[in-house]
Amino acid sequence: MTLADLSLSLQFARFRDVARHRAALPRHRVARWIRHSLDGDGEITVRIVDAEEGQQLNREFRGKDYATNVLTFDYAQAPVVMADLVLCAPVVAREAKEQRKTLAAHYAHLLVHGTLHAQGWDHETGEADAEAMEAREVEILARLGIRNPY
């Protein structure tokens, strides 16, 4: 299997506990998770934000007034996947604890999920699409040595 070429920008906003999130997201791991999720080459920015920025972006772009775990802003799918993935650190940390996962494993799942969205996968268009997307996520995560998140 040939992995995609990836141009990755990894950004961390300033917030309390940022060091914990940086430790869970070394650049080489983030790149590996995303490259395994891409069907072609990609230019991806990953930004880790606090709850305030996450809520503002979700409200502004999706009309939902709460911080969500991952937002995908996709700009192009061909010839190169171009997207921004914004992950809300406090939400990711809370969910990881609730789901009894490591912080890194939950970030891996959400980065795979967001990268699939950037390529046109959508779990909100119907049950069959949701099942197909979940199956693809599980398959990718298994190749990465991460157990089924569902």
C-alpha positions as CSV (number, residue, x, y, z in Angstrom):
1,M,0.0,0.0,0.0
2,T,1.4,3.4,-1.0
3,L,0.6,6.2,1.4
4,A,-0.3,9.7,0.2
5,D,2.0,12.6,0.2
6,L,0.9,15.0,2.9
7,S,1.7,18.7,3.6
8,L,0.7,19.1,7.3
9,S,0.4,22.2,9.4
10,L,-0.1,21.3,13.1
11,Q,-1.2,24.2,15.3
12,F,-2.1,24.6,18.9
13,A,-4.0,27.5,20.3
14,R,-3.0,28.8,23.7
15,F,-5.1,27.2,26.4
16,R,-4.8,25.6,29.8
17,D,-3.4,22.1,29.7
18,V,-2.1,22.5,26.1
19,A,1.1,20.6,27.0
20,R,-1.0,17.4,27.6
21,H,-2.5,17.7,24.1
22,R,0.8,18.4,22.5
23,A,2.2,15.3,24.1
24,A,-0.6,13.2,22.7
25,L,-0.2,14.6,19.2
26,P,3.5,14.4,18.1
27,R,3.7,15.6,14.5
28,H,4.9,12.2,13.1
29,R,1.8,10.4,14.6
30,V,-0.7,13.0,13.3
31,A,0.9,12.7,9.9
32,R,0.7,8.9,10.0
33,W,-3.0,8.9,11.0
34,I,-3.9,11.3,8.3
35,R,-1.8,9.7,5.6
36,H,-3.5,6.4,6.3
37,S,-6.9,8.1,5.9
38,L,-6.2,9.8,2.5
39,D,-7.0,8.2,-0.8
40,G,-4.7,10.8,-2.5
41,D,-2.3,13.5,-1.7
42,G,-3.3,16.1,0.9
43,E,-2.7,19.6,2.3
44,I,-4.1,19.5,5.7
45,T,-4.0,22.0,8.6
46,V,-4.8,20.5,12.1
47,R,-5.6,23.1,14.7
48,I,-6.2,22.2,18.4
49,V,-8.4,24.8,20.1
50,D,-10.1,25.6,23.4
51,A,-13.8,25.4,24.1
52,E,-14.4,29.1,23.4
53,E,-12.9,29.0,19.9
54,G,-14.5,25.6,19.2
55,Q,-17.9,26.9,20.1
56,Q,-17.5,30.1,18.1
57,L,-16.5,28.2,14.9
58,N,-19.3,25.6,15.3
59,R,-21.8,28.4,15.8
60,E,-20.5,30.5,13.0
61,F,-20.2,27.7,10.4
62,R,-22.8,25.1,11.4
63,G,-25.3,27.2,13.4
64,K,-24.8,25.0,16.5
65,D,-24.0,26.9,19.6
66,Y,-21.7,24.4,21.4
67,A,-18.1,23.2,21.1
68,T,-17.9,19.9,19.2
69,N,-15.1,17.4,19.0
70,V,-14.0,18.0,15.3
71,L,-14.9,20.4,12.6
72,T,-13.8,19.8,9.0
73,F,-13.5,22.6,6.6
74,D,-12.9,21.1,3.2
75,Y,-11.8,23.3,0.3
76,A,-10.9,20.8,-2.5
77,Q,-10.9,17.0,-3.0
78,A,-9.0,16.8,-6.3
79,P,-6.4,16.7,-7.4
80,V,-5.3,17.3,-3.8
81,V,-7.4,17.1,-0.7
82,M,-7.2,20.5,1.0
83,A,-8.8,20.9,4.4
84,D,-8.6,22.3,7.9
85,L,-9.4,20.0,10.8
86,V,-10.2,21.8,14.0
87,L,-10.3,19.8,17.2
88,C,-11.6,21.1,20.5
89,A,-9.2,19.9,23.2
90,P,-11.5,20.0,26.2
91,V,-14.3,18.1,24.3
92,V,-11.8,15.5,23.1
93,A,-10.3,15.0,26.6
94,R,-13.8,14.7,28.1
95,E,-15.0,12.2,25.5
96,A,-11.8,10.1,25.8
97,K,-12.3,9.9,29.6
98,E,-16.0,9.0,29.2
99,Q,-15.2,6.4,26.6
100,R,-12.2,5.0,28.5
101,K,-9.8,5.6,25.7
102,T,-6.4,7.2,25.7
103,L,-6.3,10.8,24.6
104,A,-4.1,9.8,21.7
105,A,-6.4,7.0,20.5
106,H,-9.4,9.4,20.6
107,Y,-7.5,12.0,18.6
108,A,-6.5,9.4,16.1
109,H,-10.1,8.4,15.6
110,L,-11.2,12.0,15.2
111,L,-8.4,12.8,12.8
112,V,-9.4,9.8,10.7
113,H,-13.0,10.9,10.9
114,G,-12.3,14.5,9.9
115,T,-10.0,13.4,7.0
116,L,-12.7,11.1,5.6
117,H,-15.2,14.1,5.8
118,A,-12.6,16.2,3.8
119,Q,-12.8,13.5,1.1
120,G,-16.6,13.6,0.9
121,W,-17.6,10.9,3.4
122,D,-20.7,11.9,5.3
123,H,-22.5,10.1,8.1
124,E,-25.4,12.6,8.3
125,T,-26.9,11.8,4.9
126,G,-28.4,8.5,6.0
127,E,-27.9,5.3,7.9
128,A,-26.2,3.4,5.0
129,D,-23.7,6.3,4.7
130,A,-23.1,6.4,8.4
131,E,-22.4,2.6,8.5
132,A,-20.1,2.8,5.5
133,M,-18.1,5.7,7.1
134,E,-17.9,3.9,10.5
135,A,-16.7,0.7,8.7
136,R,-14.0,2.7,6.9
137,E,-12.9,4.4,10.1
138,V,-12.6,1.0,11.9
139,E,-10.6,-0.4,9.0
140,I,-8.1,2.5,9.0
141,L,-7.8,2.5,12.7
142,A,-7.2,-1.3,12.7
143,R,-4.3,-0.8,10.3
144,L,-2.9,1.7,12.7
145,G,-3.2,-0.7,15.6
146,I,-6.0,1.2,17.3
147,R,-9.1,-0.8,18.4
148,N,-12.6,-0.2,17.2
149,P,-13.8,3.0,18.7
150,Y,-17.5,2.1,18.4
